[in-house]
Amino acid sequence: MNIILCVKQVPDVTEADIRIKKDGKDIEKEDLEMVINEWDNYAVEEAVRIKEKYGGKITVITLGDEESEDVLRRALAMGADEAIRIDEEGFEGSDPRGIALGLYHVIKDLPFDLILTGAQSADMGWAQVGVLLAGMLNIPYATLAVQIEIKDKKVIVKRELESNTFENVELPIPSLITIQSGINEPRYVSVLGIRRVRKLKIEEKFLDDLEIPPDKVGEKGSIIESMKLMPPPEGKGAEIIEGSIEEVCERLAQIIKEKGGL
């Protein structure tokens, strides 16, 4: 079972003080910790579990700068076998199609049975790259997978839908699956484990290697333009309701009525 993993490095903004760049098009990332995208981390764990059960090889791919090799090393420490980094130069400002195009030109020449990606990225939240990649490769796909079972050279995927409903779909191999968070419990990666794979070679690919016209990716090839980022307007402070349970309930009902809720 040959599995290809697409992962991304994103800034950890959980407890960070976010500052917007002067041009208003991005946030300042210099002081932010860069981590593996949450959904991608679940995808790595799922790929490793499939490999442990059925055998095979895992190739992990990212599109980013040299620092993004850290997420590749993390995937290797978890159980991936090979890693490829597509250099981000020329891809800056790409829309989902531009990113998928870069991945496509690497993956199309590789043998694979499954491609796993995260359902979306924590920084952009497009949830489109995996689907567009499947279309370029002309293979079937399933999104928001919360369970994967391989049976008789087919993949049975349990998908999460809205309103706490699910559906099962059956896909032939090869196919692409985007992974929803919570599908598993990603294993702990120790510093020693990452050091153990530190010397493993990471293959590098550049825009010129992929023979992609420069105007098809980056800002020139994007149909999306980032106009301006801004913090949300500051509102009034919260009203603290005090008193007995009856008094609190009465005041709360009054507020809801005043705001048109009743």
Secondary structure, DSSP 8 states (H G I E B T S, - for coil): -EEEEEE-EEE--SS----B-TTSSSB--TTS-EEE-HHHHHHHHHHHHHHHHH--EEEEEEEE-GGGHHHHHHHHHHT--EEEEEE-TTTTT--HHHHHHHHHHHHTTS--SEEEEESS-TTT----HHHHHHHHHT--EEEEEEEEEEETTEEEEEEE-STT-EEEEEEESSEEEEE-TTSS------HHHHHHTTTS--EEE-HHHHT--GGGSHHHH-S-------------------S-HHHHHHHHHHHHHHTT--
